[in-house]
Amino acid sequence: MENWKAVELVKDILFGLGLYALLTVVGLFVSMAISGSSDMLLLNDEVRGEMAMQTIAWMIVPAFLLSLGLSWLRRIRMKNAALRISIVWAVLMLFLYSVAALWSGIFTVLIASVSFYLLLAAVFLGPIVYAFMKKLPAWK
């Protein structure tokens, strides 16, 4: 029984990494649309941080939709599993975005931004909304 739980957790983490990769691609397209012709390397940290927060703000709805779609691909069967997946994905996004923000020098801007927490909430709500849309049973 314990091996089954470990396999499910590994699946949750792998799907979470896939969600992060998809969100990174969406973020790339959004940042290209927002930045226009400005050269990101020549901007100071404050301007780059502001552009990153605008990018994250535009990624909230796609993050929810991707999270909802990956919940469907993950084939969630119970509300408890949806809650577990939501927690794993949100914590994974928090960790990966924090590491990326530390690497790029905008960590304080990221942590102070409301749009970042809305992005985490969108990722968190995807599996839960899926469970309620499908009217999945709770664990008994």
C-alpha positions, 0 to 999 in steps of 0.5 A: 500500500505504501508503494502505491502512495509513493507512485502517486506522489511521483506522478503528481510531481511529474505532472507538476513539472510538466505544468511548470514547463507549460507555464514557462512557455506561456510566460515566454509568449506573454513576455514577448508580447508585453516587452515589444522591442525592449532588450531585457539585458539592458534593463535594471532589476526594478524594470525587469521585476515589473515586467515579470510581474506583468507577465505573471499577471497575464498568466493567471488565467492560462495557469488555471486552464492548464491546471484544469486540463492537466487534472483531466489528463491526470484522471483524478478519481476522488476529491481527496486526490484532487486536494493532494494534487493541488497542494503538491502543484502549488508547493512545486510552483512556489519552489520553482518560481522562487528558485527562478526569481533568486537566479534572476535577481527579482525574488523580493519583487516576486514575493511582494507581488499579489499576481504571484499569489494569484498564480499559485491560487489558480494552479491550486484551484485547477484540480479542485474545480475539476473534482467538483465539475466531475462530482467526484466522490470523497474518500470513505 
